[in-house]
Amino acid sequence: MPEISLELTPEEQRLLETIRQQQGLETQDQAAEWLVKQRLKGSSLKLTGRNRALHAVGGPRK
Protein backbone atom coordinates (compact mmCIF):
# COMPACT_ATOMS: atom_id res chain seq x y z
CA MET A 1 0.00 0.00 0.00
CA PRO A 2 1.45 3.41 -0.88
CA GLU A 3 2.58 5.60 1.97
CA ILE A 4 1.53 9.23 2.19
CA SER A 5 2.67 11.95 4.51
CA LEU A 6 0.61 14.87 5.71
CA GLU A 7 1.61 18.16 7.24
CA LEU A 8 -0.42 18.42 10.44
CA THR A 9 -1.17 21.50 12.47
CA PRO A 10 -0.41 21.39 16.20
CA GLU A 11 -4.16 21.13 16.84
CA GLU A 12 -4.46 18.10 14.54
CA GLN A 13 -1.48 16.48 16.24
CA ARG A 14 -3.10 17.00 19.65
CA LEU A 15 -6.32 15.44 18.35
CA LEU A 16 -4.45 12.40 17.02
CA GLU A 17 -2.61 12.06 20.32
CA THR A 18 -5.90 12.14 22.23
CA ILE A 19 -7.39 9.48 19.97
CA ARG A 20 -4.21 7.40 20.22
CA GLN A 21 -4.46 7.39 24.01
CA GLN A 22 -8.21 6.73 24.09
CA GLN A 23 -7.94 3.77 21.72
CA GLY A 24 -4.74 2.36 23.24
CA LEU A 25 -2.78 2.68 19.99
CA GLU A 26 1.01 2.88 19.74
CA THR A 27 1.44 5.66 17.17
CA GLN A 28 -0.36 8.68 15.78
CA ASP A 29 -0.25 6.98 12.37
CA GLN A 30 -2.39 4.20 13.83
CA ALA A 31 -4.75 6.82 15.24
CA ALA A 32 -5.08 8.42 11.79
CA GLU A 33 -5.76 5.00 10.25
CA TRP A 34 -8.37 4.29 12.93
CA LEU A 35 -10.12 7.58 12.12
CA VAL A 36 -10.19 6.78 8.40
CA LYS A 37 -11.61 3.31 9.04
CA GLN A 38 -14.30 4.73 11.32
CA ARG A 39 -15.28 7.23 8.65
CA LEU A 40 -15.39 4.52 5.97
CA LYS A 41 -17.52 2.27 8.17
CA GLY A 42 -19.96 5.11 8.84
CA SER A 43 -20.15 6.02 5.16
CA SER A 44 -20.65 2.38 4.18
CA LEU A 45 -23.46 2.01 6.70
CA LYS A 46 -25.20 5.14 5.39
CA LEU A 47 -24.81 4.01 1.80
CA THR A 48 -25.83 0.37 2.12
CA GLY A 49 -27.67 0.20 5.42
CA ARG A 50 -25.37 -2.65 6.47
CA ASN A 51 -22.01 -2.97 8.17
CA ARG A 52 -19.18 -4.04 5.92
CA ALA A 53 -15.89 -5.64 6.98
CA LEU A 54 -12.83 -3.57 6.15
CA HIS A 55 -9.63 -5.45 5.44
CA ALA A 56 -6.67 -5.06 3.12
CA VAL A 57 -7.24 -6.41 -0.37
CA GLY A 58 -5.41 -9.71 -0.59
CA GLY A 59 -4.87 -9.71 3.13
CA PRO A 60 -6.01 -12.41 5.50
CA ARG A 61 -9.68 -12.39 6.45
CA LYS A 62 -10.66 -12.63 10.07
C-alpha positions as CSV (number, residue, x, y, z in Angstrom):
1,M,0.0,0.0,0.0
2,P,1.5,3.4,-0.9
3,E,2.6,5.6,2.0
4,I,1.5,9.2,2.2
5,S,2.7,12.0,4.5
6,L,0.6,14.9,5.7
7,E,1.6,18.2,7.2
8,L,-0.4,18.4,10.4
9,T,-1.2,21.5,12.5
10,P,-0.4,21.4,16.2
11,E,-4.2,21.1,16.8
12,E,-4.5,18.1,14.5
13,Q,-1.5,16.5,16.2
14,R,-3.1,17.0,19.7
15,L,-6.3,15.4,18.4
16,L,-4.5,12.4,17.0
17,E,-2.6,12.1,20.3
18,T,-5.9,12.1,22.2
19,I,-7.4,9.5,20.0
20,R,-4.2,7.4,20.2
21,Q,-4.5,7.4,24.0
22,Q,-8.2,6.7,24.1
23,Q,-7.9,3.8,21.7
24,G,-4.7,2.4,23.2
25,L,-2.8,2.7,20.0
26,E,1.0,2.9,19.7
27,T,1.4,5.7,17.2
28,Q,-0.4,8.7,15.8
29,D,-0.2,7.0,12.4
30,Q,-2.4,4.2,13.8
31,A,-4.8,6.8,15.2
32,A,-5.1,8.4,11.8
33,E,-5.8,5.0,10.2
34,W,-8.4,4.3,12.9
35,L,-10.1,7.6,12.1
36,V,-10.2,6.8,8.4
37,K,-11.6,3.3,9.0
38,Q,-14.3,4.7,11.3
39,R,-15.3,7.2,8.6
40,L,-15.4,4.5,6.0
41,K,-17.5,2.3,8.2
42,G,-20.0,5.1,8.8
43,S,-20.1,6.0,5.2
44,S,-20.7,2.4,4.2
45,L,-23.5,2.0,6.7
46,K,-25.2,5.1,5.4
47,L,-24.8,4.0,1.8
48,T,-25.8,0.4,2.1
49,G,-27.7,0.2,5.4
50,R,-25.4,-2.7,6.5
51,N,-22.0,-3.0,8.2
52,R,-19.2,-4.0,5.9
53,A,-15.9,-5.6,7.0
54,L,-12.8,-3.6,6.2
55,H,-9.6,-5.4,5.4
56,A,-6.7,-5.1,3.1
57,V,-7.2,-6.4,-0.4
58,G,-5.4,-9.7,-0.6
59,G,-4.9,-9.7,3.1
60,P,-6.0,-12.4,5.5
61,R,-9.7,-12.4,6.5
62,K,-10.7,-12.6,10.1
